[in-house]
Amino acid sequence: MQVRRFVRRLAAGLSVTLVAGLMVASAAPAGHASASTVAPRAAAATSGYWMVGSDGGIFAFGDSSFHGSMGGTPLNRPIVGMAATPDGQGYWMVASDGGIFAFGDATFNGSMGGHPLNQPIVGMAATPDGQGYWMVASDGGIFAFGDATFNGSMGGHPLNQPIVGMAAAGTGNGCDVLLTAPVGHHCLLPWPNDAFTVPSNTATGRRLNISSGVDPANVAGVHVGTTYQNQGGGFSPGSVIMTYVANLDLTQSGIATSTDIGLSLAPNAPIVIFDTVTHARVPYFAELDAQTSNTAEQLLLIHPAVALTEGHRYAVALLNLVDTSGQPIPPLASTMAALSGTLAPFTRGAHIKSVIRDDLASVLGSTVPFMAWDFTVASAHSLAGPALTMHDLAYQWLGTHHLPISGTPTVPVADYAPSYAVTSVTTTAGVRDVHGTFQVPLFLQDTSPYSSMVTDASGAPAINGDLTWTANFICVMPSTMQPAGPALPTVYGHGLLGSASEVEGSSFSGGVSRNMMGCATDWVGMSSNDLPNVARNLNDMSTFYTQVDHMLQGFVNFQFLGRLINSPAGFATSTAFQDGSQNALFQVGQCNFMGYSQGGIMGGAVSAVSTEWTHVILGVPGMDYGGLLLNRSTDWNSFASIFDKAYTDPVDEQVVLQLAQLLWDQGENEGYAEHLTSDPYPGIPAKQVFIIENYGDHQVGNASAEMLARTIGAQNHQPAFDPSFFGAAPRLDVPVTPQWGLTALDQSKPAPAGLVLWDYGTPTPPTTNLAPNGPAYGADPHGFGRGNSLLLDQITTFVSSGVIPNECGPSACQSSSP
């Protein structure tokens, strides 16, 4: 996998690759005069183009950007052509001797410079994904580089006239021909969709190829950049499957909703998500986009109830649909054309026919669906590769940047600890509060909130020289040794855009009272310090990758905080963490993880790549920010006030959130859940997980928490839920089967993963993608549990033994103490 293809930028913004037989290039100013020009060539810019002169001078017009030129630099042979990258953020020039010059995000994949040619090169063309190119000589000889394939040539064949140029087979305008509605929004639908991929040498055999020329633009006219998305080998495991069906009636069509997921697996279900590898159906629930009341543009949103398997290809079919007047909805014209062999382009029609007649044959039989298509989910390497690379590099770095252990001549690798400093120690009412900093290798260009990842020549994350990130820490613990012995230590993950100081308040006070130590650091990328970058990104989601890059830096910071707890050379050596007899106030080497809210959403991800702890508590967690979390959260209200002004159309907003999710996967549970409790990454231990869910949560929707639970194979306390809260009138719109798909948890012994739903009497939240705004939904239970002694008993028992005890007996878990 290529995490990020960065071409190193030299002085004056020039990015050049020197090829054999060509002289060293230097930057030339924009508009440098050239003696003659080669025919202009359009690229992904929506309204612009470049012209190149025979001396390599570049002229940029419209919204195309200047990325450098060869103007003013001596050349062995004149420039005879150019080609642009798919996103319009780079280009190549080719000289008549086959020398290649790469600018912007164009990558050098080889050249003919210095090699003898029968006839001179006269032109070039780029592959659709921008990862390769062809050159053509005047005798029709073809030279292929990168992922360009050789498909034949005219070399050696007599020609009436010499060849003067070439063009690559078109890929359309970046849209799929299957769907042309709703009006003005036909691109990137249906989603996800292998029409927006190209063949590649990735683990899945495909690479995303999403055109930034046709995806949504903000009010300033800036389309969401897809450079980093297009490095992925497939789509998100939790992708919202989106399409448009005019006048669709969910109820009359019998479509499974969030309160009855079981309907999705019925033999006659009108929506089918089919795993073409296992030949099994995937459970889901569907809804019309309630973020808009305009039925003419409401998308059909289909949410997998469990994360889709990494690397698998899925086929989707919609059939036997009914409209709001009770009439059957006929198949799309594109479906009929694909089956009859008349859909253009022919290759697309033939593929869709194969999906219907081959992949979905066991499901559809002779039924003609309304529509059908397929898509590929990204591989584990594509999703977790950056974090795993950073983990390995960081611990290698620790081998030469660790603190010495006094009196120990040979320091085992497992005991290396990063450098740290205690900056303050206070004791109040029997609680020791320690502040300080520790050093972590820096993987970013700098420590500002806007910086991006440093990468090596292959595009993988790399450490930024000798620079470090100075991470903060705050630890709270009993100030004296308790009768039960040293406190049980926990790394604590704070909530949405908060800070490490959360561990000092009521969020962890119950833990301290139960003889636990909590240590926190800021979630880099999603802390209060990152608010300026969050605001920038909401206005232009092209920059969102920088936020994810910071989240990955945060993963390393959290693991090093765990190492300071586990290592005898870490916190245990400081008097700030000792009693009067120099005994450590906490159990060295026994680190656990606890994260609430955002700390639970990102906590499963950092735990999946961590070697510092095995017991994981995820409080009110979830997964899938772009699909299941944001629209259903009251937290989104304040952020949507920015986002809605930048992206004013509801259809565009859903597409933009899915484009963001392709990157967000690397920083939250969605990209890692499949490897948290089973099938762990190489060298990483599997984790035991305790999920705490609060019914009717206003900030993290129950649907998201339960998707996470299904994905990691969690079992649940049963009965899971009672519609009547302590005998009150039953609540409405409750699920037909609470926590559908989970089996009963044996609460007498450790289990890989368990879920307990705590009910504080909250009304049922909306059953669509709306937040529970307003008094009808009662008090938000998101932060409840701190006063629930039974829950605190479950937490302390789990971290010490791995058992989630049954504190609720034969009843659902209800509490009147928040």
C-alpha positions in Angstrom: 0.0 0.0 0.0 1.1 3.6 -0.6 0.0 5.6 2.3 0.6 8.9 0.6 2.5 9.7 -2.6 4.3 12.9 -1.9 6.8 14.2 -4.5 9.4 16.2 -2.7 9.1 19.9 -3.5 12.4 21.7 -4.2 13.0 25.4 -4.3 10.4 27.6 -6.0 7.8 24.9 -5.7 9.4 22.7 -8.4 9.2 18.9 -8.3 11.5 17.4 -10.9 12.9 13.9 -11.5 16.2 13.8 -13.3 16.4 11.1 -16.0 19.4 9.6 -17.7 20.7 11.8 -20.5 18.9 15.0 -19.3 20.4 17.9 -17.5 19.5 19.0 -14.0 16.3 21.0 -14.0 15.6 24.3 -12.2 12.5 26.3 -11.6 11.3 28.9 -14.1 8.8 31.6 -13.4 5.3 31.2 -14.5 4.7 32.6 -18.0 8.2 32.1 -19.1 8.3 32.7 -22.9 8.9 29.8 -25.2 9.8 29.7 -28.8 6.9 27.4 -29.8 4.1 25.5 -28.2 2.9 21.9 -28.2 -0.9 21.3 -28.5 -2.7 22.0 -25.1 -3.9 19.0 -23.1 -6.9 19.1 -20.8 -6.7 17.5 -17.3 -8.9 17.3 -14.2 -9.2 21.0 -13.7 -12.8 21.8 -14.2 -12.3 24.8 -16.4 -8.7 25.1 -17.4 -5.7 23.8 -19.3 -2.0 24.0 -19.8 0.2 24.6 -22.8 3.8 23.5 -23.0 6.5 24.9 -25.1 9.3 23.0 -26.8 11.6 24.4 -24.2 9.5 23.2 -21.4 7.8 26.5 -20.5 4.3 26.1 -19.1 1.3 28.4 -19.6 -1.6 27.8 -17.2 -5.1 29.0 -18.0 -8.5 29.0 -16.2 -8.4 27.1 -12.9 -5.4 25.0 -13.8 -2.4 25.6 -11.5 1.3 26.2 -12.3 3.4 23.5 -10.7 6.8 24.2 -12.3 8.4 24.2 -15.7 11.6 23.5 -17.6 11.7 26.9 -19.1 15.2 28.4 -18.9 16.8 25.0 -18.3 19.1 23.5 -21.1 17.5 20.3 -22.5 19.2 17.6 -24.5 16.1 17.3 -26.7 12.9 19.5 -27.1 9.7 18.8 -25.2 7.1 17.2 -27.5 4.2 16.6 -25.2 2.7 16.5 -21.7 0.0 14.7 -19.7 -1.8 15.7 -16.5 -2.5 13.8 -13.3 -6.2 12.9 -12.7 -6.7 15.5 -10.0 -5.0 18.3 -12.0 -2.5 18.9 -9.3 0.5 17.8 -11.4 1.8 16.9 -14.9 4.5 15.3 -16.8 6.5 16.6 -19.8 8.2 14.2 -22.3 11.1 15.1 -24.5 11.7 13.6 -27.9 14.4 11.3 -26.5 11.9 9.9 -24.0 13.1 11.9 -21.0 10.4 12.5 -18.4 10.0 15.5 -16.1 7.4 15.3 -13.2 5.8 18.2 -11.5 3.3 18.7 -8.7 1.9 15.3 -7.6 3.0 13.6 -10.8 5.3 10.7 -10.0 8.2 9.5 -12.0 7.7 5.9 -13.1 10.6 5.5 -15.6 11.7 7.0 -18.9 13.5 6.3 -22.2 16.1 9.1 -21.5 19.6 7.8 -22.4 18.2 4.7 -24.3 18.6 4.6 -28.1 15.3 5.0 -30.0 14.5 4.0 -33.6 12.4 7.1 -33.9 11.9 10.1 -31.6 9.0 10.3 -29.1 6.2 12.4 -30.2 3.7 12.3 -27.4 2.5 10.7 -24.1 -0.7 9.8 -22.2 -1.4 9.0 -18.5 -3.3 6.1 -17.1 -6.7 6.9 -15.5 -5.3 6.6 -11.9 -2.2 8.7 -12.7 0.1 5.9 -11.6 1.6 5.3 -15.0 1.9 6.6 -18.5 2.7 5.6 -22.1 5.0 7.2 -24.7 4.6 6.9 -28.4 7.3 7.3 -31.0 6.8 8.6 -34.6 7.0 5.0 -35.9 4.2 4.0 -33.6 6.4 2.3 -31.0 4.8 2.3 -27.5 6.7 2.4 -24.2 4.7 1.7 -21.0 5.7 2.7 -17.5 4.1 2.4 -14.0 0.7 0.7 -14.1 0.4 1.4 -17.9 0.0 -1.9 -19.8 1.4 -2.6 -23.2 -1.5 -3.4 -25.5 0.2 -3.4 -28.9 2.0 -0.9 -31.2 2.7 0.0 -34.8 6.5 -0.4 -34.3 7.9 -2.3 -37.2 4.8 -1.8 -39.4 5.0 0.4 -42.4 3.1 3.7 -42.1 1.9 6.1 -44.7 2.7 9.0 -42.4 4.4 9.2 -39.0 2.5 9.1 -35.7 2.2 12.5 -34.1 0.4 11.8 -30.8 -1.6 9.5 -28.7 -4.6 9.5 -26.2 -5.6 7.1 -23.4 -9.0 5.5 -23.4 -11.4 7.8 -21.6 -13.1 7.0 -18.3 -16.0 9.3 -18.8 -16.4 12.4 -16.7 -15.9 10.7 -13.4 -19.6 9.7 -13.1 -21.3 6.4 -13.3 -23.8 5.9 -16.2 -26.2 3.9 -13.9 -27.8 6.8 -12.2 -28.6 10.4 -13.4 -30.8 11.5 -10.5 -31.4 13.5 -8.4 -31.0 16.3 -10.9 -27.6 17.9 -10.7 -26.2 15.2 -8.4 -25.6 12.2 -10.5 -21.9 12.0 -9.9 -20.5 9.6 -7.2 -23.9 7.8 -7.0 -24.5 5.0 -6.4 -21.9 4.9 -3.6 -19.7 3.0 -2.9 -19.0 1.8 -6.4 -16.2 0.1 -8.3 -17.0 2.4 -11.2 -14.9 4.9 -9.1 -11.9 2.5 -9.0 -9.3 1.3 -11.4 -7.2 -1.9 -11.6 -4.1 -1.6 -9.5 -1.4 -3.8 -7.8 -2.9 -3.3 -4.3 -4.0 -6.1 -2.0 -7.5 -5.8 -3.4 -6.5 -5.5 -7.0 -8.1 -2.1 -7.2 -7.4 1.5 -6.3 -9.9 4.3 -5.8 -10.1 6.8 -8.7 -12.6 9.4 -7.6 -12.5 12.5 -9.8 -12.1 15.7 -7.9 -13.4 17.5 -10.9 -17.0 16.4 -10.4 -17.3 15.7 -6.7 -19.0 18.3 -4.5 -17.7 21.8 -4.3 -18.1 24.3 -1.4 -19.6 27.7 -1.9 -16.2 29.0 -3.0 -16.2 26.5 -5.9 -13.5 24.3 -4.4 -14.1 20.6 -5.1 -13.1 18.2 -2.4 -9.6 17.0 -3.2 -9.4 13.2 -3.6 -5.6 12.8 -3.9 -5.3 11.0 -0.5 -8.5 9.0 -0.9 -7.3 7.7 -4.2 -4.4 6.0 -2.6 -6.7 3.6 -0.9 -7.4 0.1 -2.2 -11.1 0.2 -1.7 -14.0 1.8 0.3 -14.8 2.1 4.0 -15.8 -1.0 5.9 -18.8 1.0 7.3 -19.7 2.7 4.0 -23.2 4.1 3.8 -24.6 2.6 0.6 -26.3 5.5 -1.1 -28.5 5.7 -4.1 -31.6 7.5 -5.3 -35.1 6.0 -5.9 -37.8 8.5 -6.7 -41.0 8.4 -4.6 -39.8 5.3 -2.7 -42.0 4.1 0.1 -40.0 2.2 2.7 -42.9 0.7 4.5 -44.8 -0.6 1.5 -41.5 -1.9 0.0 -40.9 -3.9 3.2 -37.4 -2.3 3.7 -35.7 -3.0 7.1 -35.3 0.1 9.3 -33.3 0.8 12.4 -35.9 -0.8 14.6 -36.2 -4.1 12.7 -32.8 -5.0 11.3 -33.8 -8.7 11.1 -36.0 -7.9 8.1 -32.9 -7.3 6.1 -32.0 -11.0 5.9 -35.5 -12.2 4.9 -35.5 -14.2 1.6 -37.7 -11.6 0.0 -35.9 -8.5 1.3 -36.0 -5.8 -1.3 -32.4 -4.7 -0.7 -29.6 -7.2 -0.7 -26.0 -6.6 0.2 -24.2 -9.8 -1.0 -20.6 -10.8 -0.1 -19.2 -12.2 -3.3 -16.5 -14.0 -1.3 -18.5 -15.8 1.3 -21.8 -15.7 -0.7 -23.6 -14.5 2.4 -26.1 -11.7 2.9 -25.1 -8.7 5.1 -27.6 -7.3 7.6 -28.4 -3.6 7.3 -31.0 -1.0 8.0 -32.1 1.7 5.6 -33.6 5.1 5.7 -34.4 8.1 3.5 -32.1 11.0 4.3 -34.0 13.0 6.9 -31.5 15.8 6.8 -33.7 17.2 4.0 -37.4 17.4 3.7 -37.3 17.8 0.0 -38.4 14.4 -1.2 -37.1 15.1 -4.7 -33.6 14.8 -3.5 -33.8 12.5 -0.5 -31.1 9.8 -0.9 -31.7 6.2 0.2 -29.1 5.5 2.9 -28.4 1.9 3.6 -26.2 1.2 6.7 -24.5 -2.1 7.1 -25.3 -3.4 10.6 -21.9 -4.9 10.9 -18.6 -3.6 9.3 -18.0 -5.0 5.9 -15.1 -7.5 5.6 -11.8 -6.0 4.6 -10.8 -6.8 1.1 -14.1 -8.4 0.1 -16.2 -7.4 -2.9 -19.9 -6.8 -2.4 -22.8 -6.7 -4.8 -25.9 -4.6 -4.0 -29.3 -5.2 -5.5 -32.6 -3.3 -5.1 -35.7 -5.1 -6.3 -39.5 -5.3 -5.9 -39.7 -1.7 -4.7 -43.0 0.2 -4.3 -43.6 3.9 -4.6 -45.7 6.2 -2.4 -48.8 5.5 -4.5 -48.5 1.8 -4.0 -47.3 1.0 -7.5 -44.3 -1.2 -8.4 -41.2 0.8 -9.3 -39.8 -0.5 -12.7 -36.1 -1.2 -13.2 -33.9 1.7 -14.2 -33.4 2.2 -17.9 -29.7 1.7 -17.3 -30.4 -1.7 -15.8 -32.4 -2.8 -18.8 -29.8 -1.5 -21.2 -27.0 -3.4 -19.3 -29.0 -6.6 -19.6 -29.7 -6.1 -23.3 -26.1 -5.2 -24.1 -26.9 -1.6 -25.2 -25.6 0.4 -22.2 -22.7 2.6 -23.1 -19.9 2.3 -22.5 -20.2 -1.4 -23.4 -17.6 -2.5 -20.7 -19.7 -0.9 -18.0 -22.9 -2.6 -19.2 -21.2 -6.0 -19.5 -19.9 -5.7 -16.0 -23.3 -4.8 -14.5 -24.9 -7.7 -16.4 -22.3 -10.0 -14.8 -23.1 -8.6 -11.4 -26.8 -9.3 -11.9 -26.6 -12.7 -13.7 -23.5 -14.1 -12.1 -22.8 -12.6 -8.6 -26.4 -12.2 -7.7 -27.8 -15.2 -9.5 -28.6 -17.1 -6.3 -30.4 -14.1 -4.9 -32.2 -12.8 -8.0 -32.9 -15.8 -10.1 -34.7 -14.4 -13.1 -35.9 -11.3 -11.3 -34.7 -8.0 -13.0 -33.7 -5.6 -10.2 -34.4 -1.9 -10.1 -30.6 -1.5 -10.1 -27.5 -3.5 -9.0 -23.8 -2.7 -8.8 -20.7 -3.7 -6.8 -17.8 -2.3 -4.8 -14.7 -3.4 -3.0 -13.8 -2.8 0.6 -10.3 -1.6 1.5 -7.7 -4.1 2.8 -6.4 -4.2 6.3 -3.1 -2.9 5.0 -4.8 0.0 3.3 -6.7 0.9 6.5 -4.2 0.2 9.3 -0.9 0.3 7.4 0.0 3.9 8.4 -0.7 3.3 12.1 1.1 0.0 12.2 4.1 1.5 10.4 4.2 4.4 12.9 4.0 2.0 15.8 7.0 0.0 14.6 9.1 3.1 13.8 8.2 4.7 17.1 9.4 1.7 19.2 12.5 1.4 17.0 13.2 5.1 17.8 12.7 4.4 21.5 15.6 1.9 21.3 18.0 4.8 20.9 16.0 7.5 22.7 14.9 5.7 25.9 15.6 6.6 29.5 18.3 4.6 31.2 17.3 2.3 34.1 19.6 2.9 36.9 21.7 -0.1 38.0 20.7 -2.2 35.1 23.6 -2.8 32.7 21.4 -4.3 29.9 18.0 -2.8 29.4 15.5 -5.1 27.8 13.5 -3.7 24.9 10.2 -4.2 26.8 11.4 -1.8 29.5 12.4 1.1 27.4 10.6 4.3 28.4 10.5 7.7 26.7 11.9 10.8 28.3 9.5 12.6 30.6 9.3 15.5 33.0 7.0 16.2 35.9 6.0 19.8 36.0 3.6 19.9 39.0 2.3 17.7 41.8 -0.7 18.6 44.0 -2.6 16.6 46.6 -6.2 17.4 47.4 -8.6 15.3 49.5 -6.5 12.2 49.2 -6.0 12.5 45.4 -2.5 12.9 43.9 -2.6 15.0 40.7 0.5 15.0 38.6 1.2 17.0 35.5 4.0 16.7 33.0 5.3 16.1 29.5 6.9 13.3 27.6 8.8 13.0 24.3 7.4 11.2 21.2 9.0 11.0 17.7 7.4 13.6 15.4 5.8 12.2 12.3 4.4 15.5 11.1 6.0 18.4 9.2 5.7 20.5 12.4 3.7 20.7 15.6 1.1 23.2 14.3 -2.5 21.9 14.0 -2.4 22.4 10.2 0.7 20.3 9.4 0.6 17.0 7.4 2.5 13.7 7.6 6.1 13.3 6.7 6.5 10.3 4.3 9.4 8.3 2.9 10.0 7.6 -0.8 7.3 4.9 -0.9 4.7 7.2 0.7 4.7 5.6 4.1 4.8 7.6 7.3 8.3 8.6 8.5 9.9 10.2 11.5 10.8 13.9 11.0 14.5 13.7 11.7 15.4 14.3 15.3 12.3 16.4 16.0 9.9 15.3 18.7 6.3 16.0 19.8 6.2 17.2 23.4 3.0 15.5 24.7 1.3 16.4 27.9 0.1 14.1 30.6 -2.1 14.4 33.6 -2.4 11.5 36.1 -4.7 11.2 39.1 -4.5 8.5 41.8 -4.9 7.9 45.5 -2.2 9.9 47.3 -1.4 7.0 49.7 -1.0 3.3 49.4 -4.4 1.7 49.8 -5.1 -1.5 51.8 -5.7 -3.3 48.5 -2.2 -2.3 47.4 -1.0 -0.1 44.5 -3.7 1.4 42.2 -4.7 -0.3 39.0 -3.4 2.0 36.2 -5.4 3.1 33.2 -4.7 5.3 30.1 -7.8 7.5 29.8 -9.2 8.9 26.5 -11.1 12.1 26.7 -14.3 13.2 24.9 -15.0 15.3 21.8 -12.4 18.0 21.2 -11.6 18.1 24.9 -8.3 17.7 26.7 -6.4 15.5 29.2 -7.8 17.6 32.0 -11.0 15.6 31.7 -9.4 12.9 33.8 -9.2 15.3 36.8 -13.0 15.9 37.0 -15.9 13.7 37.7 -15.1 11.6 34.7 -12.6 9.6 36.6 -13.4 10.4 40.2 -15.2 7.1 40.6 -12.1 5.3 39.4 -9.8 7.0 41.9 -12.3 6.1 44.7 -12.0 2.5 43.5 -8.2 2.5 43.8 -7.4 3.2 40.1 -4.9 5.6 38.6 -5.9 7.4 35.4 -3.4 9.0 33.1 -4.5 11.1 30.1 -2.9 13.0 27.2 -4.6 15.2 24.6 -6.1 13.3 21.6 -3.9 15.0 19.0 -6.1 15.7 16.0 -9.3 15.7 18.0 -8.5 17.9 21.0 -9.3 21.5 21.9 -6.0 22.5 20.4 -7.2 21.3 17.0 -10.3 23.4 16.8 -8.7 25.9 14.3 -8.0 23.0 11.9 -11.5 21.5 12.4 -13.0 24.9 11.5 -10.8 25.1 8.4 -11.7 21.6 7.3 -15.4 22.1 7.7 -15.2 25.0 5.3 -13.0 23.0 2.8 -12.9 19.3 3.3 -10.0 19.0 0.9 -7.7 19.7 3.9 -9.3 17.0 6.1 -6.4 14.7 5.6 -4.3 16.9 8.0 -6.7 16.2 10.8 -6.4 12.4 10.3 -2.6 12.7 10.1 -2.6 14.3 13.6 -4.9 11.6 14.9 -2.3 9.1 13.9 0.3 11.0 15.7 -2.0 10.9 18.7 -2.1 7.1 18.5 1.7 7.0 19.0 1.4 9.5 21.9 -1.1 7.3 23.7 1.0 4.2 23.3 4.1 5.9 24.8 1.9 7.1 27.7 1.1 3.4 28.3 4.8 2.6 28.1 5.5 5.1 30.9 3.0 3.3 33.1 4.4 -0.2 32.2 8.1 0.4 32.2 10.1 0.2 35.5 12.1 3.2 34.0 8.9 5.2 33.5 6.6 6.9 36.0 7.6 4.4 38.7 11.0 6.2 39.1 9.5 9.5 40.0 8.7 10.5 43.6 5.5 12.1 42.2 4.2 8.6 41.7 5.6 7.1 44.9 4.6 6.9 48.5 6.9 8.0 51.4 8.8 4.7 51.2 9.5 5.1 47.5 7.0 2.4 46.5 5.1 3.1 43.3 1.5 4.0 44.0 0.3 2.1 41.0 0.8 -1.4 39.6 3.8 -1.2 37.2 3.3 -3.1 34.0 -0.5 -3.5 34.4 -1.8 -0.7 32.1 -5.4 -0.8 30.9 -7.3 1.5 28.6 -10.5 3.4 29.3 -12.1 5.9 26.8 -15.4 7.6 26.9 -17.3 9.2 24.0 -14.6 10.3 21.5 -12.2 8.3 23.7 -14.4 5.2 23.0 -14.7 6.0 19.3 -11.0 6.3 18.8 -10.1 4.0 21.7 -10.8 0.8 19.9 -8.6 1.9 17.1 -5.5 2.8 19.2 -6.1 -0.3 21.2 -6.1 -2.5 18.1 -2.5 -1.3 17.3 -1.2 -1.2 20.9 1.2 -3.5 22.6 0.8 -1.7 26.0 -2.6 -3.0 27.2 -5.1 -5.8 26.7 -8.1 -4.8 28.8 -10.2 -2.1 27.0 -13.2 -0.2 28.3 -15.1 1.7 25.7 -17.7 4.0 27.3 -20.6 5.2 25.1 -18.5 4.5 22.0 -19.3 4.0 18.3 -17.9 3.9 14.9 -18.4 5.4 11.5 -18.3 9.2 12.0 -19.4 10.1 8.5 -22.3 7.6 8.3 -23.8 6.8 11.8 -22.4 9.4 14.2 -22.5 13.0 13.0 -26.1 13.3 11.7 -27.4 11.5 14.8 -25.5 13.6 17.3 -26.5 16.8 19.1 -22.8 17.6 19.1 -23.0 18.0 15.3 -25.3 21.0 15.6 -22.5 23.5 16.3 -20.2 22.1 13.6 -23.0 21.8 11.1 -23.5 25.5 11.4 -20.2 25.8 9.6 -20.4 22.8 7.3 -23.9 23.6 6.1 -22.8 27.1 5.0 -19.8 25.6 3.0 -21.8 22.7 1.5 -25.3 23.9 1.0 -27.0 20.9 -0.6 -28.0 17.9 1.5 -27.0 15.4 -1.3 -23.6 17.0 -1.5 -23.2 16.8 2.3 -23.8 13.1 2.4 -21.3 12.5 -0.4 -18.7 14.8 1.3 -19.0 12.9 4.6 -18.4 9.6 2.8 -15.3 11.1 1.1 -14.1 12.2 4.5 -14.8 8.7 6.0 -12.4 7.2 3.5 -9.6 9.0 5.5 -11.3 9.0 8.9 -11.1 5.2 8.8 -7.5 5.5 9.7 -8.3 7.4 12.9 -11.4 5.7 14.4 -12.8 2.3 15.3 -14.2 1.6 11.8 -10.7 1.0 10.3 -9.6 -1.4 13.1 -12.6 -3.1 14.7 -12.1 -6.3 12.7 -8.7 -6.8 14.4 -9.5 -5.7 18.0 -10.7 -8.9 19.7 -9.8 -11.5 17.1 -7.5 -11.8 14.1 -5.0 -9.3 15.6 -2.4 -7.6 13.5 1.0 -9.4 13.6 2.8 -8.8 16.8 -0.2 -7.1 18.5 -2.1 -9.0 21.2 -5.9 -9.4 20.9 -7.9 -7.3 23.4 -10.7 -8.0 25.8 -13.3 -5.3 25.5 -16.1 -4.0 27.7 -18.6 -1.7 25.9 -20.8 0.5 28.0 -23.9 1.9 26.1 -26.5 4.3 27.4 -30.0 4.0 26.0 -31.1 7.0 24.0 -27.6 8.6 24.0 -27.9 12.1 22.5 -24.3 12.3 21.3 -23.3 8.9 20.2 -26.2 7.0 18.6 -27.0 3.5 19.9 -27.0 2.3 16.3 -23.3 3.2 16.1 -22.4 1.5 19.4 -24.2 -1.7 18.4 -22.5 -1.8 14.9 -19.2 -1.8 16.8 -20.4 -4.5 19.1 -21.4 -6.8 16.2 -18.2 -6.2 14.4 -16.0 -7.2 17.3 -18.1 -10.2 18.2 -19.4 -8.8 21.5 -22.0 -10.6 23.5 -24.5 -8.7 25.7 -26.2 -8.8 29.0 -29.7 -10.1 28.5 -32.4 -9.1 28.8 -30.8 -6.1 27.0 -33.6 -3.6 27.4 -37.0 -3.1 29.0 -39.3 -0.5 27.3 -40.8 0.2 30.7 -38.4 2.1 33.0 -39.1 1.0 36.6 -42.7 0.3 35.8 -43.4 3.5 33.9 -45.4 3.5 30.6 -43.5 1.7 27.8 -41.5 3.9 25.5 -42.4 4.0 21.8 -40.4 3.2 18.7 -38.2 0.7 20.5 -36.4 -2.0 18.5 -38.3 -5.2 17.8 -35.2 -7.0 19.0 -33.0 -4.8 21.2 -29.3 -5.1 20.2 -30.2 -7.3 17.3 -27.7 -10.0 16.4 -25.9 -10.3 19.7 -25.9 -13.5 21.8 -26.1 -13.7 25.6 -23.0 -13.0 27.6 -21.8 -15.4 30.3 -21.1 -12.9 33.0 -19.4 -15.5 35.3 -16.1 -15.7 33.3 -13.9 -13.6 31.0 -15.1 -13.1 27.5 -13.4 -11.5 24.4 -16.0 -8.7 24.3 -19.1 -7.8 26.3 -21.8 -5.1 26.0 -24.0 -3.8 28.8 -26.8 -1.3 27.9 -27.6 0.9 30.8 -31.0 2.6 30.8 -31.6 5.9 32.8 -35.1 6.3 31.6 -34.3 8.3 28.4 -37.0 8.5 25.7 -36.3 6.7 22.4 -34.2 8.9 20.0 -35.2 9.5 16.4 -35.2 6.3 14.3 -33.8 8.2 11.3 -30.5 10.1 10.8 -31.6 13.0 13.0 -30.3 14.1 16.4 -32.5 14.0 19.4 -32.9 17.7 19.6 -35.5 19.2 21.9 -37.2 18.5 25.3 -39.2 15.5 23.9 -36.1 13.4 24.1 -35.4 14.2 27.8 -32.0 14.7 29.5 -29.0 13.6 27.6 -27.7 10.4 29.3 -24.4 10.5 27.4 -22.4 11.4 30.5 -24.4 9.3 32.9 -22.8 6.5 34.9 -20.5 8.3 37.2 -23.0 7.9 40.1 -24.0 4.4 39.2 -22.2 2.2 41.7 -23.2 -1.0 39.9 -21.5 0.2 36.8 -18.4 1.2 38.7 -18.4 -2.4 40.2 -18.5 -3.7 36.6 -15.6 -1.5 35.5 -13.3 -2.3 38.4 -14.0 -6.0 38.2 -13.4 -6.1 34.4 -10.0 -4.3 34.6 -8.7 -6.6 37.3 -10.1 -9.9 36.0 -11.6 -9.6 32.5 -15.0 -10.5 33.9 -18.1 -8.2 33.4 -20.1 -9.2 36.4 -23.9 -9.4 36.3 -25.0 -6.5 38.6 -28.6 -6.5 37.2 -29.7 -10.0 37.9 -32.4 -11.4 35.6 -33.5 -7.9 34.5 -32.4 -5.3 32.1 -29.9 -2.8 33.6 -31.7 0.3 34.7 -30.4 3.0 37.1 -32.0 6.1 38.6 -28.5 7.4 39.6 -26.7 9.1 36.7 
